[in-house]
Amino acid sequence: MERVALLVTHTGRKDSTDHARTVARDLIAAGFTVRVVAEEAEDLDLSGVTPISGACAAQGAEIVFALGGDGTLLRAAELARPEGAPLLGINLGRVGFLAEAEIADLDQAVRDVVARDYSVEERLTIDVTAELAGEVIAESWALNEVTVEKGNRERMLELLVDVDGRPLSRYGCDGVVCATPTGSTAYAFSAGGPVVWPRVEALLLVPISAHALFSRPLVTAPDSVIQVTIDPYTEHAVMSCDGRRVYSLAPGAQVTMRRGELAVRVARLRPRPFTDRLVAKFGLPVEGWRGHGPRHPGH
């Protein structure tokens, strides 16, 4: 049976392009058919690969490689999710919280894929629908978060939030973030939300700069339905999905967010505890601020 891999990278960076060429050559040598996004094919300038465009780029793919930062991985997720293809992120950026491996692990990662020596886990997503006067004006999804934010930086946004069909609170704020556990370390974290382990099934609601007595972040059930209504007498707003798909919302619009019907399948090579990833990515002081040594052997 033909083995197919889709390669997505950040061709605007020379090091990303060089690493992508290496991965493509190694996979081709191992008998893979390697597809690349058509818009990236010219920059890669590599014979033997198959340029492909459109939403079906990952159709039939055994795996989708994403070489770059979190932005590249989110772009690759858009292609991998509809086809159920496992997504393997190789971090070439700075933090790269979504990536499974670092650039130093690249050669081993390719060997593991060739040997099928990896596991796959599913990451919860969010489906979102925006309506105005009963008419659907936008539909999308997110792996990290959906945000509803003010469109006019000089004015506060007035929002009413409902959870499971019941009113929760009205906020005068800059906006709200609805995030997945995967996205809890992204925008939601910057807005003051908690870090949630990826295997936890839940949705997060985090107000942004809310002028309210009750503005704490909330963790809801995974099957909760969160609805945000933009006050008809307030300013227009902007809805953003993973910072990649952006929609303008008029006053009176309603945004409904719920667990996504399709998960994003993530390839895991040599899974390490999320605690270790958190410590490494955020540089947490496990040795103590005063320089004390580790409390546990092996740290």
N, C-alpha and C positions, 0 to 999 in steps of 0.2 A: 504493500500500500504506500502511495506517495506521502511523504512527510513534508508538511508546509509550515513555514514560519513567516510571520509578518514582522518587519523591522521598522520601528518608528524612532526618529531621533531629532535632535535640535541641530539642523544643518547650518544654522547661523554661527555655530562655534566650531572652529577647526578641529579641536580635540575630540568633540563629539563625532564629527564626520570621520575622523581617522579610526576611532574605536568602532564605529558602525561598519566600516569597511572590513575591519578585522573579524568582527562577528559574522558578517555575511560570508566572507571567504571560508571561515571554519565550518559554518553550517553547510555551505555548498559542498565542501570537501567530504562532509559526513553524509551526503546524499539528500540533503534537504532542497526543496524548491523555496527560494527566498523571495518574498515580495517586499517591495518598498513603496511607500506613498508616492504617487506620481509626481507631486510637487517637490519631492526631495530627491528624486532620481538623478536629475542633472547635477546637483551639488555632490552627490555621492560618487558619480562618474565611475561606476563599477559594472563590468560586464558580468553576465550570468544571472543577474537579478531580474525580477519581473515587476515593472512599474504597474501600479494599480490605483484606481481612484474610486471614490464613492463610499457609501455607508457599508457596502458588503466586502470591504477589503480583507476582513478577517474570516470570511466564510470558508469553512473547511480547514482553517489553520489549526495546527497542533498547539501553537503557542504564539504569543505576541510579545516581542522584545520592545521595551521602551528604554532608550538610552538618553539620559538627560536629568533634569530636575523634576520637581513635582508637576510643573506645568506640562512637560512632555508626557509624563505618565497619565495625567488627566486626559490629555488629547488622545493617547493610545486607548484609554478606557472607553472612550466614545465609540471606537471601532470594535473593541473586544467584547463589550457587554452584549450587544444584540445577538452575537454568534455564540456566546458562552465560551469563548476561547480564554484559556488561562493567560494572565498578564504577568510578565516578569519585568520588574523595574530595576535597572542598574543606575545607581546614582552618579551623575556627573556634575551635579549642582552643588549647592552649599549644604542645606539641611537634609533634603531628600527623605522626608519622613515616610513617604509612601513606597520608597524603593526597598527591594528585598536584599540587594547586594551593593557593595561599593566597587569602584573601578578596579581596585586591587584584586577583586574576586572574579573578574570578568572571564578569564580563561577557564576557571573551574566551573563557572556558571554555564558556559557553553557545553563543557563536557557533561555536566549533570543533565542538561536538556537532551543531549544526544543519547545519553544512557537511560533517559526517562526516570532519572533519580531525583524526583521532586514530588511534593504533595500539593494539593490544591485546597484552598479554603475560600469560602464565600463571604463577601463583605456586603453588609446592608447598604441599600441606596434609598434615595428619596424621590418619589414621583410628585410633581407639582403642577397644578392647574390654576390659571388666573382667569377670572371672569369679571365682566362689567355688565350690569343690567341683565344678568342671566345669560349672557353670550360669552362663550369661551374665546379669550383673546390671546392666550399663550399656554402651551403645554411643554414640559421639559422634565429633566431629572437631574440628580446630582449624586456624586460619590462622597464629596466632602460636606457641602452645605448649600442651602438656599438662603439668600438674604433678601430682605425687603428694606430698602434704605431711602432716605430722603433724596429727592432729585434736585433740590435747591439748597445749597450749603448754608445759606443765610437763615433758613427757616427750620423750625422744629416740625417733625412729622407726628401726626396724631393717629395712633393705631389702636384698634380693639382686637384682642387675642382671645379666641375660643379654643378650648380643648375638648374633644369628643362631644361637640355640639353644645357645650355649656360655656358661657362667658367667663373668662378668667380675670382679665384686667385690661384697663385702658392705659396706654403709655403715651406720654409726650417724650419723644426720643429721636435719636438719629436713625433708628431702625431696629430690626430684630434678625437674629441668625437662627435658622433651624438646621442642626447639624447631625450627622451620623457619628457613631463612635470613631470611625476612621477619620472623620473631619474634626474630632474634638481637639486635636493638636494643631489645628490650622487657625482660621479666622475666629472660631468660637473661643479658642484659648486666649487669643489676643484681646477678645472682648470681655474676658473675665470668667469664662466657662470652665468646667472641670475637665480633667483628662479622663477619658473613659477607655478601658481596655477594649481592643477591637472585637473580641469575641463576645462582649456584652451586647445583647439585643435591646436597643433603646433609641429614642430620639431626644435630642437636646434642644432647648429653647433658651436663647441668650439675648436679653435686651441690650441694645447698644446705647450707652450714654443716656439712660432713661431718667427723666425728671419725675420720679415717682417714689413713694415710700416703700413700695414693694417692687423691687427690680432685680431680684436674685435670679440666677440661672436655674432652670428646671430640667429634670430628667424624667421623661414620660415613658409610658409603655411602648413597645415596638409597634403595636397595632393602633396607637393613638392617632387621631386625625387633628392636625393643628390648622386653624384657619385665622388668617390675618386680614382684617378689613381696614382699608384706608379711609379715614373719616372723609365724608363728602365735602366738608368745609375746610379741609386742609390742603397742603401742597401735593403735587404729583410725586410719584415715587418711582424707584427703579428696582426691578427684581433681577437678581443675578444668580446663576447656577454654576457653582464651582469657579466663578469669576470668568467663565468662558462664554456663556450664553446669557445675554443681557436683554431685558425687555422693559419698556416704559409703561408705567401704570398710572392711569388717571385717578383723581379722587373718586372714592366710591367703589373702587375695584376690590375684589376679594381674592385672596391667594390661599389655596388649600394644599396642604402638604401631608403626605402619608408615606408609609413604607413602600419602597419601589417593588414592582412586580418582578423585576429582573435584578439579581445580584451581580456584582462584579466578582469574577473568579480570579483569585490571586495565587500565583505559583510561589510556593515556599521551598527553598533549597535545603538549608539546614536551620530550621526554625530555632530561634533563641528566645528566651523569655522577653515579653514586652517590657518588663522592668529594665532589662539591660539596654534595650533600644532607647528607652526614655532617658536613661542616664547618659548614654553616649551622645544622643542628638542634642540634649539640652545642657550637657556638661554639668550634671548635678554633682554636688560636693559630697560624694559618699565617704571621703576620708575626713570630712568635718572641716569647718571653717578654721579651726585652730591647728590643722595639720595632723590630727590623730590618724593612726593607721586604720586599716579596714578591720571591722569587728568580726568578720567571718573568714575562715580559711578559704583560700582560693580566689579571693577578690583582688 
